[in-house]
């Protein structure tokens, strides 16, 4: 009975490991581009994120240290 339990446990770990690898490989790579239509200095990431999602239809956005809005998209 112990051999079956050990074999089952090893099989479970193998399945979980393979599932994790598949999830990591299917995640899309992202690229950041300067927002095309954002006007003015970028002080709040929330407004930049909102702009990138709603106006430019991209994944997200954030303010960087240069006070410009950068949008994130799938590469």
Buried (B, 14 or more C-beta within 10 A) or exposed (E): EEEEEEEEEEEEEEEEEEEEEEEEEEEEEEEBEEBEEBEEEBEEBEBBBEBBBEBBEBBBBBBEEEEBBBBBBEE
